[in-house]
Amino acid sequence: MMNLAVRNLSKSYHQHPVLNLTQASFGKHSIEGLIGPNGAGKSTLMGLLTRRIPPTEGSIIFEVEDKHHDLIPLSSHQVAQIGLVKTNQRIQGFESLTIRDSLRLACTPPTQETLKSVFSKEQLSEAVEAEIDDYLSRFTFNEPDGYARSAGEKKLLDILRCLILKPKMLLMDEPTAGLPEDVTQQVMQEITRQTKANDMRIVIVEHDLELIWSFCEYVHFLVDGEMLFEGKPEDVKANRVVAEKYLGL
């Protein structure tokens, strides 16, 4: 059982409300989508769930492995430690780290994050090094032992850093923006595999609706900070409000 539930969650800036959710839950399905027009509050919601943004009011409860975690008192770092991780919408550069060392850093426990431990292969288990080798053999980088140079490579590296953590739930904010179509399909196939192999849950914020319809089992539709409709992809596509406000039909 896994459930990320919000109740009466709101966020306002200078008394201007940008999000107001009476209730919503994520994680009952392997891969879920969160869609809505620009300015709907999708990225704000992702930031609230991972505690990168403080709420104006409301509760966020993460239920996983028969434990209930109240996320409101936690920092974003503590939220990640209990298994709720988010990719970056904006590309985060790792110019000072090679691709391989960036993946090693993701695998290093916080108590061991010293220069010696992060960059010493001996400090990581053979299984972790083998997993890094596997990722770098299956996903194409121009210089696997060099640095991520292009926007697409940095985006891909960010996704792999999150996947190698094996979180309980991974929130992906526009994960395929800037990726070539073949890499997008490869990433989505890997995500699908991970949900089955590691019982991971995925929530995807994405404007590419074909990707949402193809890979998501359940879709949430957010408009003006409120959840207007939720359901299976075919039900969302058939909903009149979604068609008028988002699909332009």
ZARO-482845 format. One record per residue (C-alpha): residue number from 1; residue in one letter; x, y, z. Coordinates in steps of 0.5 Angstrom, whole numbers, plus 500, padded with zeros to 3 digits. Layout:
BEGIN
@num = NUM	residuo = A	xx = X	yy = Y	zz = Z
...
# end
This chain:
BEGIN
@num = 1	residuo = M	xx = 500	yy = 500	zz = 500
@num = 2	residuo = M	xx = 503	yy = 507	zz = 498
@num = 3	residuo = N	xx = 499	yy = 513	zz = 498
@num = 4	residuo = L	xx = 501	yy = 521	zz = 498
@num = 5	residuo = A	xx = 495	yy = 525	zz = 501
@num = 6	residuo = V	xx = 494	yy = 532	zz = 501
@num = 7	residuo = R	xx = 488	yy = 535	zz = 505
@num = 8	residuo = N	xx = 486	yy = 543	zz = 505
@num = 9	residuo = L	xx = 493	yy = 544	zz = 502
@num = 10	residuo = S	xx = 494	yy = 551	zz = 500
@num = 11	residuo = K	xx = 499	yy = 556	zz = 497
@num = 12	residuo = S	xx = 499	yy = 564	zz = 497
@num = 13	residuo = Y	xx = 504	yy = 569	zz = 495
@num = 14	residuo = H	xx = 502	yy = 576	zz = 497
@num = 15	residuo = Q	xx = 495	yy = 574	zz = 499
@num = 16	residuo = H	xx = 494	yy = 571	zz = 492
@num = 17	residuo = P	xx = 492	yy = 564	zz = 492
@num = 18	residuo = V	xx = 496	yy = 559	zz = 487
@num = 19	residuo = L	xx = 494	yy = 553	zz = 490
@num = 20	residuo = N	xx = 488	yy = 550	zz = 494
@num = 21	residuo = L	xx = 487	yy = 543	zz = 494
@num = 22	residuo = T	xx = 481	yy = 540	zz = 499
@num = 23	residuo = Q	xx = 484	yy = 533	zz = 498
@num = 24	residuo = A	xx = 488	yy = 529	zz = 493
@num = 25	residuo = S	xx = 492	yy = 523	zz = 493
@num = 26	residuo = F	xx = 498	yy = 520	zz = 489
@num = 27	residuo = G	xx = 501	yy = 513	zz = 489
@num = 28	residuo = K	xx = 495	yy = 508	zz = 488
@num = 29	residuo = H	xx = 497	yy = 507	zz = 481
@num = 30	residuo = S	xx = 504	yy = 505	zz = 478
@num = 31	residuo = I	xx = 505	yy = 511	zz = 474
@num = 32	residuo = E	xx = 500	yy = 517	zz = 474
@num = 33	residuo = G	xx = 500	yy = 523	zz = 470
@num = 34	residuo = L	xx = 499	yy = 531	zz = 473
@num = 35	residuo = I	xx = 496	yy = 535	zz = 467
@num = 36	residuo = G	xx = 494	yy = 542	zz = 466
@num = 37	residuo = P	xx = 495	yy = 549	zz = 463
@num = 38	residuo = N	xx = 501	yy = 553	zz = 464
@num = 39	residuo = G	xx = 500	yy = 557	zz = 471
@num = 40	residuo = A	xx = 495	yy = 551	zz = 474
@num = 41	residuo = G	xx = 500	yy = 550	zz = 480
@num = 42	residuo = K	xx = 503	yy = 543	zz = 478
@num = 43	residuo = S	xx = 510	yy = 545	zz = 479
@num = 44	residuo = T	xx = 508	yy = 549	zz = 485
@num = 45	residuo = L	xx = 504	yy = 542	zz = 488
@num = 46	residuo = M	xx = 511	yy = 538	zz = 486
@num = 47	residuo = G	xx = 515	yy = 543	zz = 490
@num = 48	residuo = L	xx = 510	yy = 543	zz = 496
@num = 49	residuo = L	xx = 510	yy = 535	zz = 496
@num = 50	residuo = T	xx = 517	yy = 535	zz = 497
@num = 51	residuo = R	xx = 517	yy = 541	zz = 502
@num = 52	residuo = R	xx = 522	yy = 545	zz = 497
@num = 53	residuo = I	xx = 516	yy = 550	zz = 498
@num = 54	residuo = P	xx = 513	yy = 551	zz = 505
@num = 55	residuo = P	xx = 505	yy = 551	zz = 504
@num = 56	residuo = T	xx = 500	yy = 557	zz = 507
@num = 57	residuo = E	xx = 496	yy = 551	zz = 510
@num = 58	residuo = G	xx = 494	yy = 544	zz = 510
@num = 59	residuo = S	xx = 497	yy = 537	zz = 511
@num = 60	residuo = I	xx = 501	yy = 532	zz = 507
@num = 61	residuo = I	xx = 501	yy = 525	zz = 509
@num = 62	residuo = F	xx = 506	yy = 520	zz = 506
@num = 63	residuo = E	xx = 504	yy = 513	zz = 507
@num = 64	residuo = V	xx = 509	yy = 507	zz = 505
@num = 65	residuo = E	xx = 510	yy = 500	zz = 508
@num = 66	residuo = D	xx = 505	yy = 501	zz = 514
@num = 67	residuo = K	xx = 508	yy = 508	zz = 516
@num = 68	residuo = H	xx = 505	yy = 514	zz = 516
@num = 69	residuo = H	xx = 510	yy = 520	zz = 515
@num = 70	residuo = D	xx = 507	yy = 527	zz = 516
@num = 71	residuo = L	xx = 511	yy = 531	zz = 511
@num = 72	residuo = I	xx = 510	yy = 538	zz = 514
@num = 73	residuo = P	xx = 515	yy = 538	zz = 519
@num = 74	residuo = L	xx = 520	yy = 535	zz = 515
@num = 75	residuo = S	xx = 526	yy = 539	zz = 510
@num = 76	residuo = S	xx = 526	yy = 537	zz = 503
@num = 77	residuo = H	xx = 532	yy = 533	zz = 505
@num = 78	residuo = Q	xx = 529	yy = 529	zz = 510
@num = 79	residuo = V	xx = 523	yy = 527	zz = 505
@num = 80	residuo = A	xx = 528	yy = 525	zz = 500
@num = 81	residuo = Q	xx = 531	yy = 520	zz = 506
@num = 82	residuo = I	xx = 524	yy = 517	zz = 507
@num = 83	residuo = G	xx = 523	yy = 515	zz = 499
@num = 84	residuo = L	xx = 520	yy = 521	zz = 496
@num = 85	residuo = V	xx = 524	yy = 524	zz = 491
@num = 86	residuo = K	xx = 523	yy = 529	zz = 485
@num = 87	residuo = T	xx = 527	yy = 530	zz = 478
@num = 88	residuo = N	xx = 529	yy = 538	zz = 477
@num = 89	residuo = Q	xx = 524	yy = 541	zz = 472
@num = 90	residuo = R	xx = 530	yy = 546	zz = 470
@num = 91	residuo = I	xx = 537	yy = 543	zz = 468
@num = 92	residuo = Q	xx = 541	yy = 542	zz = 474
@num = 93	residuo = G	xx = 549	yy = 543	zz = 472
@num = 94	residuo = F	xx = 554	yy = 538	zz = 475
@num = 95	residuo = E	xx = 560	yy = 541	zz = 471
@num = 96	residuo = S	xx = 565	yy = 540	zz = 477
@num = 97	residuo = L	xx = 563	yy = 532	zz = 477
@num = 98	residuo = T	xx = 563	yy = 527	zz = 471
@num = 99	residuo = I	xx = 557	yy = 523	zz = 469
@num = 100	residuo = R	xx = 560	yy = 517	zz = 473
@num = 101	residuo = D	xx = 561	yy = 521	zz = 479
@num = 102	residuo = S	xx = 555	yy = 524	zz = 479
@num = 103	residuo = L	xx = 551	yy = 517	zz = 479
@num = 104	residuo = R	xx = 556	yy = 515	zz = 485
@num = 105	residuo = L	xx = 554	yy = 521	zz = 489
@num = 106	residuo = A	xx = 547	yy = 520	zz = 488
@num = 107	residuo = C	xx = 549	yy = 513	zz = 491
@num = 108	residuo = T	xx = 553	yy = 515	zz = 497
@num = 109	residuo = P	xx = 549	yy = 516	zz = 504
@num = 110	residuo = P	xx = 549	yy = 523	zz = 507
@num = 111	residuo = T	xx = 554	yy = 520	zz = 513
@num = 112	residuo = Q	xx = 559	yy = 518	zz = 507
@num = 113	residuo = E	xx = 559	yy = 525	zz = 503
@num = 114	residuo = T	xx = 566	yy = 526	zz = 503
@num = 115	residuo = L	xx = 571	yy = 528	zz = 497
@num = 116	residuo = K	xx = 575	yy = 521	zz = 499
@num = 117	residuo = S	xx = 568	yy = 517	zz = 500
@num = 118	residuo = V	xx = 564	yy = 520	zz = 494
@num = 119	residuo = F	xx = 570	yy = 519	zz = 489
@num = 120	residuo = S	xx = 573	yy = 513	zz = 491
@num = 121	residuo = K	xx = 571	yy = 506	zz = 488
@num = 122	residuo = E	xx = 572	yy = 502	zz = 494
@num = 123	residuo = Q	xx = 567	yy = 506	zz = 498
@num = 124	residuo = L	xx = 562	yy = 503	zz = 494
@num = 125	residuo = S	xx = 559	yy = 496	zz = 493
@num = 126	residuo = E	xx = 561	yy = 492	zz = 487
@num = 127	residuo = A	xx = 553	yy = 492	zz = 486
@num = 128	residuo = V	xx = 552	yy = 499	zz = 486
@num = 129	residuo = E	xx = 558	yy = 500	zz = 481
@num = 130	residuo = A	xx = 555	yy = 495	zz = 477
@num = 131	residuo = E	xx = 549	yy = 498	zz = 476
@num = 132	residuo = I	xx = 552	yy = 505	zz = 474
@num = 133	residuo = D	xx = 556	yy = 501	zz = 469
@num = 134	residuo = D	xx = 549	yy = 498	zz = 467
@num = 135	residuo = Y	xx = 546	yy = 505	zz = 466
@num = 136	residuo = L	xx = 552	yy = 508	zz = 462
@num = 137	residuo = S	xx = 552	yy = 502	zz = 457
@num = 138	residuo = R	xx = 544	yy = 502	zz = 456
@num = 139	residuo = F	xx = 544	yy = 510	zz = 456
@num = 140	residuo = T	xx = 548	yy = 514	zz = 451
@num = 141	residuo = F	xx = 552	yy = 519	zz = 453
@num = 142	residuo = N	xx = 558	yy = 522	zz = 448
@num = 143	residuo = E	xx = 563	yy = 521	zz = 454
@num = 144	residuo = P	xx = 560	yy = 517	zz = 459
@num = 145	residuo = D	xx = 567	yy = 518	zz = 463
@num = 146	residuo = G	xx = 567	yy = 525	zz = 462
@num = 147	residuo = Y	xx = 562	yy = 531	zz = 463
@num = 148	residuo = A	xx = 555	yy = 532	zz = 461
@num = 149	residuo = R	xx = 555	yy = 538	zz = 456
@num = 150	residuo = S	xx = 548	yy = 538	zz = 453
@num = 151	residuo = A	xx = 542	yy = 540	zz = 456
@num = 152	residuo = G	xx = 539	yy = 533	zz = 454
@num = 153	residuo = E	xx = 545	yy = 530	zz = 457
@num = 154	residuo = K	xx = 544	yy = 534	zz = 463
@num = 155	residuo = K	xx = 537	yy = 532	zz = 463
@num = 156	residuo = L	xx = 538	yy = 525	zz = 462
@num = 157	residuo = L	xx = 543	yy = 525	zz = 468
@num = 158	residuo = D	xx = 538	yy = 528	zz = 473
@num = 159	residuo = I	xx = 533	yy = 522	zz = 471
@num = 160	residuo = L	xx = 538	yy = 517	zz = 472
@num = 161	residuo = R	xx = 541	yy = 520	zz = 479
@num = 162	residuo = C	xx = 534	yy = 519	zz = 481
@num = 163	residuo = L	xx = 532	yy = 512	zz = 479
@num = 164	residuo = I	xx = 539	yy = 510	zz = 482
@num = 165	residuo = L	xx = 536	yy = 512	zz = 489
@num = 166	residuo = K	xx = 531	yy = 507	zz = 488
@num = 167	residuo = P	xx = 526	yy = 512	zz = 491
@num = 168	residuo = K	xx = 519	yy = 509	zz = 494
@num = 169	residuo = M	xx = 516	yy = 515	zz = 489
@num = 170	residuo = L	xx = 519	yy = 519	zz = 484
@num = 171	residuo = L	xx = 516	yy = 526	zz = 482
@num = 172	residuo = M	xx = 518	yy = 527	zz = 475
@num = 173	residuo = D	xx = 517	yy = 535	zz = 473
@num = 174	residuo = E	xx = 517	yy = 535	zz = 465
@num = 175	residuo = P	xx = 522	yy = 529	zz = 465
@num = 176	residuo = T	xx = 523	yy = 529	zz = 457
@num = 177	residuo = A	xx = 523	yy = 536	zz = 455
@num = 178	residuo = G	xx = 529	yy = 537	zz = 451
@num = 179	residuo = L	xx = 530	yy = 529	zz = 450
@num = 180	residuo = P	xx = 530	yy = 526	zz = 443
@num = 181	residuo = E	xx = 524	yy = 522	zz = 442
@num = 182	residuo = D	xx = 528	yy = 515	zz = 442
@num = 183	residuo = V	xx = 531	yy = 517	zz = 449
@num = 184	residuo = T	xx = 524	yy = 519	zz = 451
@num = 185	residuo = Q	xx = 522	yy = 512	zz = 449
@num = 186	residuo = Q	xx = 528	yy = 509	zz = 453
@num = 187	residuo = V	xx = 527	yy = 513	zz = 459
@num = 188	residuo = M	xx = 519	yy = 511	zz = 459
@num = 189	residuo = Q	xx = 521	yy = 504	zz = 458
@num = 190	residuo = E	xx = 526	yy = 504	zz = 464
@num = 191	residuo = I	xx = 521	yy = 508	zz = 468
@num = 192	residuo = T	xx = 516	yy = 502	zz = 467
@num = 193	residuo = R	xx = 521	yy = 497	zz = 468
@num = 194	residuo = Q	xx = 523	yy = 500	zz = 475
@num = 195	residuo = T	xx = 515	yy = 500	zz = 477
@num = 196	residuo = K	xx = 515	yy = 493	zz = 477
@num = 197	residuo = A	xx = 522	yy = 491	zz = 479
@num = 198	residuo = N	xx = 522	yy = 495	zz = 485
@num = 199	residuo = D	xx = 515	yy = 497	zz = 487
@num = 200	residuo = M	xx = 516	yy = 504	zz = 485
@num = 201	residuo = R	xx = 511	yy = 509	zz = 484
@num = 202	residuo = I	xx = 511	yy = 515	zz = 479
@num = 203	residuo = V	xx = 508	yy = 521	zz = 478
@num = 204	residuo = I	xx = 509	yy = 525	zz = 472
@num = 205	residuo = V	xx = 508	yy = 532	zz = 470
@num = 206	residuo = E	xx = 508	yy = 533	zz = 463
@num = 207	residuo = H	xx = 505	yy = 537	zz = 457
@num = 208	residuo = D	xx = 506	yy = 531	zz = 452
@num = 209	residuo = L	xx = 499	yy = 528	zz = 452
@num = 210	residuo = E	xx = 501	yy = 523	zz = 448
@num = 211	residuo = L	xx = 506	yy = 520	zz = 453
@num = 212	residuo = I	xx = 501	yy = 521	zz = 458
@num = 213	residuo = W	xx = 496	yy = 517	zz = 455
@num = 214	residuo = S	xx = 501	yy = 512	zz = 453
@num = 215	residuo = F	xx = 504	yy = 510	zz = 460
@num = 216	residuo = C	xx = 500	yy = 513	zz = 465
@num = 217	residuo = E	xx = 494	yy = 509	zz = 469
@num = 218	residuo = Y	xx = 491	yy = 514	zz = 472
@num = 219	residuo = V	xx = 491	yy = 522	zz = 471
@num = 220	residuo = H	xx = 490	yy = 528	zz = 475
@num = 221	residuo = F	xx = 487	yy = 535	zz = 472
@num = 222	residuo = L	xx = 489	yy = 541	zz = 475
@num = 223	residuo = V	xx = 486	yy = 548	zz = 473
@num = 224	residuo = D	xx = 487	yy = 554	zz = 477
@num = 225	residuo = G	xx = 490	yy = 551	zz = 483
@num = 226	residuo = E	xx = 484	yy = 546	zz = 484
@num = 227	residuo = M	xx = 484	yy = 539	zz = 482
@num = 228	residuo = L	xx = 478	yy = 539	zz = 477
@num = 229	residuo = F	xx = 478	yy = 532	zz = 475
@num = 230	residuo = E	xx = 481	yy = 525	zz = 476
@num = 231	residuo = G	xx = 481	yy = 518	zz = 472
@num = 232	residuo = K	xx = 483	yy = 513	zz = 467
@num = 233	residuo = P	xx = 486	yy = 516	zz = 461
@num = 234	residuo = E	xx = 480	yy = 515	zz = 457
@num = 235	residuo = D	xx = 476	yy = 518	zz = 462
@num = 236	residuo = V	xx = 480	yy = 524	zz = 462
@num = 237	residuo = K	xx = 480	yy = 525	zz = 455
@num = 238	residuo = A	xx = 473	yy = 524	zz = 454
@num = 239	residuo = N	xx = 471	yy = 529	zz = 460
@num = 240	residuo = R	xx = 468	yy = 535	zz = 457
@num = 241	residuo = V	xx = 471	yy = 540	zz = 462
@num = 242	residuo = V	xx = 478	yy = 537	zz = 460
@num = 243	residuo = A	xx = 477	yy = 538	zz = 453
@num = 244	residuo = E	xx = 475	yy = 545	zz = 453
@num = 245	residuo = K	xx = 480	yy = 548	zz = 458
@num = 246	residuo = Y	xx = 486	yy = 544	zz = 456
@num = 247	residuo = L	xx = 485	yy = 540	zz = 449
@num = 248	residuo = G	xx = 482	yy = 545	zz = 446
@num = 249	residuo = L	xx = 476	yy = 541	zz = 443
# end
